[in-house]
């Protein structure tokens, strides 16, 4: 006879037993209630509206009338619109701008220029439960035209530069590092350009020495409206920076002098018929003297007594950076010479 313990068998509950269990009935009720709530939320809940902000506008010219005409899209805006959708809450609240397609209708473009195009809004993935109920903008203005590239001379107004120069100084010249520029854009706008103007970036203080300044370029049409339109749609092709060197002269009264060469053989006394010479000194030359040589004489050429010389202003060999071209005169120079032997 075996003494091993007898194992108890597991009692299998019937469905009737489960239904009589309070815990099971409670659990089953919760599951059924949840399923009913889900069904109601998905199929019986009222429709709601939801707005998706900042949806980009797509302009696709491929296989369009625009492409057939050879037009280019010159729309330079990053404009976006807001789109309102209607549908079940659980569907619409998950939508993002990437789920919405806003496209411009190009079928009405029949000529160059600005075209007002209707905007079509749709879901990228169709859904019978969601509808587009509103959009913040229904039209967009887009510029289509043939592209034209052209070179223009850069204009610089010296009068405006002169107004920036300090008293006692004046403009000698203004030299642009680049004299012309290449511009491209819609042919209609390119044909409106009258001038390309260089506008130097002046310092706050007035100018009194030669200086190189950066330059901004602006485009001008025949009137204010054309100027605004041109600057909106065209662009400068050259990527380089633009500069202007403004050469400034100092206005001065220089004292004439005679330069003596050779071995000094006596004493001299010089007198001039003109005391000072009006001159312009290029501030970039570094010339800082108050005198200007007008005659060079070797001591060996001098005779005892008074030596008279006549010098035309055009004959004077000027130092670099000096200009006296506006003063036409004849010097009467007297050099009184006393030889050293005569002094003894």
C-alpha positions in Angstrom: 0.0 0.0 0.0 1.5 3.4 -1.1 1.9 6.2 1.4 2.4 9.0 -1.3 0.2 12.1 -0.8 -2.8 12.5 -3.0 -2.7 15.6 -5.3 -5.7 17.8 -5.4 -7.1 18.3 -8.9 -7.9 21.8 -10.3 -11.6 22.5 -10.5 -12.6 23.8 -14.0 -15.2 26.5 -13.8 -18.0 26.5 -16.2 -19.4 29.7 -18.0 -22.2 29.6 -15.6 -19.7 29.7 -12.7 -17.9 32.7 -14.4 -21.1 34.6 -14.8 -21.9 34.1 -11.2 -18.5 35.6 -10.3 -18.8 39.3 -9.3 -15.2 40.0 -10.3 -15.6 38.5 -13.7 -18.8 40.3 -14.4 -17.3 43.6 -13.4 -14.3 43.1 -15.7 -16.5 42.1 -18.6 -18.6 45.1 -18.0 -15.6 47.4 -18.2 -14.4 45.8 -21.4 -17.8 46.2 -23.1 -18.1 49.8 -21.9 -14.7 50.6 -23.3 -15.6 49.1 -26.7 -18.8 51.0 -26.8 -17.0 54.2 -26.0 -14.5 53.6 -28.8 -17.3 52.9 -31.2 -19.1 56.0 -30.3 -16.0 58.1 -30.4 -15.1 56.8 -33.9 -18.5 56.7 -35.5 -21.1 58.5 -33.5 -19.2 61.5 -32.2 -20.1 65.0 -33.7 -17.8 66.5 -36.2 -15.3 69.2 -35.1 -13.2 71.9 -36.8 -9.4 72.1 -36.5 -7.0 74.6 -38.1 -3.6 73.6 -39.4 -1.3 76.6 -39.5 1.6 77.6 -41.9 0.9 75.2 -44.7 3.3 76.0 -47.6 2.1 76.9 -51.1 3.3 74.6 -53.9 3.9 76.0 -57.4 4.7 73.1 -59.8 5.2 74.3 -63.4 6.1 70.9 -64.8 4.0 69.9 -67.8 2.0 73.2 -67.5 1.1 76.0 -69.9 3.7 78.0 -68.1 6.5 75.6 -69.1 5.2 75.4 -72.7 5.6 79.2 -73.0 9.1 79.1 -71.6 8.2 81.1 -68.6 10.1 80.9 -65.3 8.5 81.3 -61.9 9.9 84.5 -60.2 7.7 84.1 -57.1 10.2 84.8 -54.3 7.8 84.5 -51.4 7.8 81.9 -48.7 4.2 82.6 -48.1 2.1 80.1 -46.2 -1.6 79.8 -45.4 -3.8 78.4 -42.6 -6.2 75.6 -43.5 -9.3 74.5 -41.4 -10.6 71.0 -41.7 -13.8 69.3 -40.4 -14.1 65.7 -39.3 -13.9 63.4 -36.3 -11.7 64.7 -33.6 -9.5 61.7 -33.4 -8.6 62.1 -37.1 -8.2 65.8 -37.6 -6.1 66.7 -34.5 -3.3 64.5 -35.7 -2.9 66.4 -39.0 0.2 68.5 -39.7 1.1 70.9 -42.6 2.8 67.9 -44.3 -0.6 66.3 -44.7 -2.1 69.2 -46.6 -1.4 70.2 -50.2 -1.9 73.8 -51.3 -1.3 74.3 -55.0 -1.7 77.2 -57.4 -3.8 76.7 -60.5 -1.6 77.5 -63.5 -4.2 76.9 -66.2 -5.1 80.6 -66.3 -1.6 81.9 -67.1 -1.6 83.2 -70.7 0.9 86.0 -70.7 4.0 87.3 -68.9 3.7 89.3 -65.8 1.9 88.9 -62.4 -1.0 86.4 -62.5 -3.5 86.0 -59.7 -3.9 82.3 -59.3 -6.6 80.4 -57.3 -5.3 78.1 -54.6 -6.5 74.6 -54.4 -6.4 72.8 -51.0 -6.6 69.1 -50.6 -5.4 66.2 -48.3 -2.4 64.4 -49.6 -4.1 61.2 -48.5 -7.8 61.2 -49.4 -10.3 60.7 -46.5 -14.1 60.5 -46.8 -14.3 61.5 -43.1 -12.4 64.8 -43.4 -13.3 67.9 -45.5 -11.6 71.2 -46.1 -13.9 73.8 -44.6 -11.9 77.0 -44.8 -8.5 78.5 -45.9 -7.0 81.9 -44.9 -6.2 82.8 -48.5 -7.8 81.8 -51.8 -5.5 83.5 -54.3 -1.8 84.2 -54.7 0.0 86.6 -57.1 2.9 85.0 -58.9 5.2 86.5 -61.5 5.9 84.4 -64.7 8.1 85.7 -67.4 11.1 84.9 -69.7 14.4 85.3 -67.9 16.8 87.9 -69.2 20.4 88.5 -68.1 22.0 91.9 -68.9 25.1 94.0 -68.0 24.7 97.6 -66.7 27.2 100.3 -66.1 27.2 101.5 -62.4 26.5 105.1 -61.9 28.1 107.2 -59.1 26.9 110.8 -58.3 30.0 112.9 -57.4 27.8 115.7 -56.1 26.5 113.6 -53.3 30.1 112.6 -52.4 31.2 116.2 -52.3 28.5 117.0 -49.7 30.2 114.5 -47.4 33.6 116.2 -47.6 34.9 118.5 -44.8 35.6 122.2 -45.4 39.1 122.9 -46.7 39.0 119.7 -48.8 37.4 118.7 -52.1 36.8 115.7 -54.2 39.5 114.7 -56.7 38.0 111.6 -58.1 35.8 108.6 -57.1 36.9 105.3 -58.6 34.7 102.2 -58.4 36.5 98.9 -58.1 33.9 97.4 -60.5 32.4 99.7 -63.2 29.6 97.3 -64.4 27.4 94.6 -63.0 25.4 91.7 -64.4 21.7 91.5 -63.4 19.1 88.9 -64.2 15.3 88.7 -63.8 12.0 88.8 -65.6 12.4 90.3 -69.1 9.6 92.8 -68.4 11.3 94.1 -65.2 14.8 94.1 -66.8 13.5 96.4 -69.5 12.4 98.9 -66.8 15.9 99.4 -65.4 17.1 103.0 -66.1 20.1 103.2 -63.8 22.2 101.1 -61.4 23.2 103.5 -58.6 26.2 103.0 -56.3 25.5 104.2 -52.8 28.7 104.4 -50.6 28.4 103.5 -47.0 29.7 106.8 -45.5 31.1 107.1 -42.0 29.4 109.4 -39.5 32.1 112.0 -39.6 32.9 114.2 -42.7 35.6 113.0 -45.0 39.0 114.8 -45.0 41.3 112.1 -46.4 41.4 109.6 -49.2 39.3 106.6 -48.2 37.9 103.3 -49.7 34.2 102.6 -48.8 31.9 99.6 -49.4 29.1 100.3 -51.8 25.5 99.1 -52.0 23.8 98.9 -55.4 20.3 100.1 -56.0 18.2 99.8 -59.2 16.1 102.6 -60.6 13.2 102.6 -63.0 11.6 105.5 -64.8 9.4 106.2 -61.8 8.9 105.2 -58.2 6.5 102.4 -59.0 8.8 100.9 -61.5 11.8 101.2 -59.1 9.9 99.2 -56.4 8.8 96.6 -59.0 12.3 96.2 -60.4 14.0 95.8 -57.0 11.4 93.2 -56.0 11.9 90.7 -58.8 15.5 91.1 -60.3 18.8 90.1 -58.7 22.4 90.9 -59.1 24.4 88.0 -60.5 27.8 89.0 -59.3 28.5 87.7 -55.8 31.5 90.0 -55.2 31.5 93.0 -52.9 31.6 96.5 -54.4 33.9 99.4 -53.2 34.7 102.9 -54.2 38.0 104.8 -53.6 37.3 108.4 -52.9 40.3 110.5 -53.6 40.3 113.7 -51.6 42.4 116.8 -52.0 43.4 119.3 -49.4 43.0 122.9 -50.5 46.2 124.8 -49.6 48.2 128.0 -50.3 51.8 126.7 -50.8 54.8 129.0 -50.5 57.1 128.9 -53.5 60.8 128.1 -53.1 63.9 127.8 -55.1 66.0 124.6 -54.8 69.8 125.2 -55.1 72.1 122.5 -56.3 75.9 122.1 -56.7 78.6 123.5 -54.4 77.6 126.5 -52.5 79.8 129.4 -53.6 78.0 132.3 -52.0 74.9 133.7 -50.4 71.6 134.1 -52.1 68.5 136.2 -51.5 65.3 135.1 -53.3 62.2 137.2 -54.0 59.0 136.1 -55.8 56.4 138.1 -57.7 53.8 135.8 -56.3 53.8 135.0 -52.5 51.6 131.8 -52.5 50.3 129.3 -55.0 46.7 127.9 -54.7 47.1 124.1 -54.8 45.3 120.9 -54.2 47.2 118.2 -52.3 46.1 114.6 -52.6 45.6 113.4 -49.0 46.7 110.0 -50.1 50.1 111.1 -51.3 51.5 111.9 -47.8 52.7 115.3 -48.9 52.8 117.5 -45.8 55.0 120.4 -46.6 53.8 124.1 -46.7 56.2 124.9 -49.6 56.5 124.0 -53.2 59.7 124.0 -55.4 59.1 126.1 -58.5 62.7 126.4 -59.8 66.0 124.5 -59.5 69.2 126.5 -59.9 72.8 125.4 -59.7 75.2 127.8 -57.9 77.5 127.7 -60.9 74.8 129.3 -63.1 74.5 132.4 -60.9 76.1 135.7 -61.7 77.0 138.3 -59.0 74.1 140.6 -58.4 70.5 140.2 -59.5 69.6 137.1 -61.5 66.1 137.2 -63.0 64.1 134.1 -64.0 60.6 133.7 -65.5 58.8 130.5 -64.9 55.4 129.5 -66.3 53.1 127.6 -64.0 52.9 124.8 -66.6 56.7 124.3 -66.5 56.9 123.6 -62.8 57.9 120.0 -62.0 55.4 119.2 -59.3 55.8 116.6 -56.5 53.5 113.6 -56.7 50.1 114.5 -55.3 50.2 118.2 -56.0 48.0 120.0 -58.5 48.1 123.7 -59.5 46.5 123.3 -62.9 43.7 125.7 -61.9 46.3 128.5 -61.4 47.8 129.8 -64.6 50.6 132.4 -63.9 54.1 133.4 -64.7 56.7 133.7 -61.9 59.1 136.6 -61.8 61.9 135.3 -59.6 64.8 137.4 -58.6 67.9 135.8 -57.0 70.5 138.2 -55.6 73.8 136.4 -55.5 76.9 137.4 -53.5 79.9 135.2 -54.3 82.0 134.2 -51.3 85.1 135.8 -52.9 83.3 139.1 -53.1 82.4 138.9 -49.4 86.0 138.6 -48.5 
